[in-house]
Amino acid sequence: MKERIKALLDADKADEAIALLEQWRSGGGAMDDRLFYLLGNAWRKKGNWQMAMNNYLEAVQLNPESPARQALDIAREILDFYNKDMYNQ
């Protein structure tokens, strides 16, 4: 499952990756930290930072050592940068 999601994301098919992960979750599939991390990456590729961060947070709650921790920190830094620029217009 994880390899298929990675392949979809590498092929810029974020919508398909999200659909597959949501279908997996709604069908009762267990979502581990790695799947939440990949779902966060898919939402980030679509430009939906809130959904990306929500999924990164889920991953970190399941596993504090998840790669989602770094992705979450980076997302916060990017959003902080954008928000500061908006105040300077």
C-alpha positions in Angstrom: 0.0 0.0 0.0 2.7 2.5 1.0 4.7 1.8 -2.1 1.7 2.4 -4.3 0.9 5.7 -2.6 4.5 6.8 -3.0 4.4 5.9 -6.7 1.2 7.9 -7.2 2.8 10.9 -5.4 6.0 10.7 -7.5 3.8 10.7 -10.6 2.0 13.9 -9.4 -1.3 12.0 -8.9 -2.1 13.4 -5.5 -5.9 13.1 -6.0 -5.6 9.4 -6.7 -3.3 9.0 -3.6 -5.8 10.8 -1.4 -8.7 8.8 -2.8 -6.9 5.5 -2.2 -5.9 6.5 1.4 -9.4 7.7 2.3 -10.9 4.6 0.8 -8.5 2.5 2.9 -9.4 4.4 6.0 -13.1 4.3 5.5 -13.0 0.6 4.8 -11.5 0.0 8.2 -7.8 -0.1 7.2 -5.4 0.7 9.9 -3.6 4.0 9.4 -0.1 4.0 10.7 2.1 7.0 11.0 3.6 6.4 7.6 0.2 6.5 5.9 -0.8 9.7 7.6 2.6 11.2 6.6 1.9 10.2 2.9 -1.6 11.6 3.1 -0.1 14.8 4.4 2.3 14.9 1.5 -0.5 14.4 -0.9 -2.5 17.3 0.5 0.7 19.5 0.5 1.2 18.8 -3.2 -2.4 20.0 -3.7 -1.6 23.2 -1.8 -3.9 22.4 1.1 -1.6 23.2 4.0 -4.2 22.8 6.7 -5.1 19.2 5.6 -1.4 18.4 5.2 -0.6 19.7 8.7 -3.6 17.8 10.2 -2.3 14.6 8.8 1.3 15.3 9.8 0.0 15.9 13.4 -1.9 12.5 13.3 1.3 10.8 12.3 3.4 12.5 15.0 0.8 11.5 17.6 1.1 7.9 16.6 4.9 8.0 16.4 6.8 10.9 17.7 9.8 9.8 15.6 7.8 9.9 12.4 9.3 11.8 9.4 6.1 13.8 9.6 7.6 15.7 12.5 10.2 17.3 10.2 7.5 17.8 7.5 5.3 19.5 10.1 8.1 21.8 11.2 8.9 22.7 7.6 5.2 23.4 6.9 5.0 25.7 9.9 8.2 27.6 8.8 6.8 28.1 5.3 3.4 29.3 6.6 5.1 31.6 9.1 7.2 33.1 6.3 4.1 33.6 4.0 2.2 35.2 6.9 4.9 37.6 7.7 5.1 38.7 4.1 1.4 39.4 4.0 1.8 41.8 6.9 4.5 43.7 5.1 2.4 44.6 2.0 
